[in-house]
Amino acid sequence: MPSMRLRVTALATGAAMLALASCSSGNDSGGSKSELKLYNDKGAWSQFFDQMGAQSKTEIGLGMKPVGYTDEPTYTAFIKASFRTKVKPDLFTWSTGGRLTEIVKQKQVADTTDIWQAAIKSGDLSADLAKYYTIDGKQYCVPLNTAYWGMFYNKKMFAKYKLKPPATWAELENLARTLKSKGETPFNHTTPTSLFSFVWFEQLLVGTNPDLYEKLGTGQASYTDPGVVDVMKRWKTMIDAGWFSNPGDKADPADHFKSGKAAMVSSGTWFNTSMTQRQLKLGEDYGFFFIPNVNPSLPKTSLVFESGPLCSLTKAPDPAASTKFLKWWVTPAAQEKWANSRGDVSGNPRVKIAQPELSKITKEAAGGEYRLMQRYFEAAPAPVLTAALDGLSGFTVKPDTYMKVLETIQKANEQYWKTQGN
C-alpha cells in the first residue's frame, strides 16, 4: 500500500495545475475584493458554503464562493503548492494540532490573535477553545466547526431487537454480540485508504488510558508501550469477532448506515450533516450516544473533541478582505446559519442550536462528567500521523500485523521527536 506521503507528492503537480485553471479569485490585481474563494476539503458541504457566501454578501458586502475537494491528498497538495506559487487561496480549511503547527512554523498562516481577543471579550469564542489555535502565544485561523465524537445508531434496528444505548463498555460489547447473532453488522469500519483509520485506535485508547493517549501526542510515550499494544489486541479481537463492516468497502459510512449495513457509526457530530443530506432525521431514524469508557474505573468519561480551522495565508491575495470575512464568520448571525443549516453544533457559545437532540449533546458534553480529549488527527505530529494512518489502515485488513504496525509508527515517532530535541 503506498503511503499517504507518496500519494500527496504524486498529486501535488496535478493539483497545482488544476488550481491554475480554476483559481482566479475575484480581483487578482490586488485591489479590494467583493468576493473571496474558500478552498476546502469538504466538497459535500458546497451547498452550505454557498449559503454562507450569500449571507456574507448581504451582511458585510463581501461574498464567498467555495472550491471543494473530496480527495484529501489532492487538496493538501494544492494548499502546500500555493505556498510556493502566485496561485493562492483567499481562505482555506485545514486541521489544528500538528498539521497547523507545521505550516505556521513555515510562516504561511495569517495571525488572527486580534480576532480571537475581540471574540473572547464579546463572548463569541471561548478561551478554552483558543488553546487549540494557539502556537507560540499567538492565535491562527478561526473555528470552521467544532464537534464531539460519539456513536450514531440506527434506532429502528435497535427497536427491532429491543436494544438501548449502552451505559458501560460491557453493555456496548453485548450490543455488538447480539447484533452479530442476528446477522447484522454492529459497527462501520474504515476503508484501507481512509483518513479515519485512527478512529477505533483513538477511542479504545482514550477509554482505557487517557493519560497514555496524551503522552503519545507529546512524545512522552512509545507506540510499543504495553498499554498501546493491549488496545490493538482488543481491536483485533473485535475485528476477529466480525463486528465491523468490510474495510475494503469504499461506500460512504452514511450510505452504510442508511442501507442498514452497519448498525452503528463512530463519528463526530458533523456526521449529522451527512445524515440529513440523506433525508434521515436525528431522534427519529437514528440516535447518538457518547461512548462509555473501556476502563470503568476512570473518574470521567473520555470524550473526543475536534475543532477544524478556517484560515487565510500570510500572503493572501487581499489580506484585509480575508480578515474581514474571518471576523464575520465567528459572529452569532453567521454561526447560527452555519451550524443549523448543516445540523451541527457551533464554536460560538452564544449560538442557539435549533435541533433539540444536538442541543442536548452540547449541554451534556459541557456538564462536567467528561474529560475532553483532542482528536488523534490533531493531537499527533504531522509525520507521525502519516505513518499512523497508513499503518492502521493496513491493520484493518490484516489484524495480525498489529505489532509490526506499532513498531513502524514508533520509528516515525522517534524520528520526529529527535528533531524537536525530545
C-alpha angles and dihedrals in degrees: 000000000000114000123248089244090059092046091051092048093048092050098043097088093046092047092051091050090050090051093051089058096047110024104089098134112197113284107010094185090087096254127129109300127223094195133032131201117228112203113204145165092227103086092161089064096060094114091054093048088050090055091051091050091054091049094048089051090055097043104038104012092246119111129201133206122195124228103196129197124194096190111074099201091052091048094048090049092053095049093048091046089054089064089068102037140056090249102095131163120236089219134001141182123236138150132267124236122045097353093054093044089053095059094037089057087054087057092239100124126078117242112246099180092121091052092051095047092051093044094049090050092051093044095246093118132024129235088228090061093046093072090069089058098041121105120172091346097309133096125236128192124349130253114284089181142340126213143181119215124229142120127302111203137191105248095195092053091047090051092048091059096033093246130151135195111283125248094195138032090247089058090050090053090049089052090054093048092049094049092047091050089054092054094257128128108239101200139026113235131205125255123247091256097040123124087218098067088114096064101095094036088055096044095048093047098047088047092050106035115358093176091057090048092055092046090056089059093053098043093251095117138044128239087228092058109131090243091058092045090053090053091054090048090052091049090049090052090054091049092047089052089060095243096137136069118250107288089213092062106103095194117129111265089235090057090049088052096047093048092049094243089129127028095204138028123194108216148126121279087259086076085077087075090061090050095050089049086061092052093252120141127221109233093023111047097018142009138204134226135176111249114250121236118267086220107056093194094069111114094229135024111255110238120191113224132186137182120191119207134230107210145181128207126251086237097039116162090250110011094184093054092047091050091048090055094047091051090052093045095067095049120110094247093054095041095047090056093044097048100040097043089057096036096242143116125267137230089225109089091205095061117106112222109221096202107082094208092054092046088053090052094053093047092049092049090054094045097100097249095099136073108216113226123192112242114260092239088065099030097058120076111251099254092046091047091054092053092045096050092051094043097046091046089056091046092059088061097038108027093176089070095068095116094049089048092053092047091052092050090047091055089056089045093053093045092051097048092047088062089052094053092250 
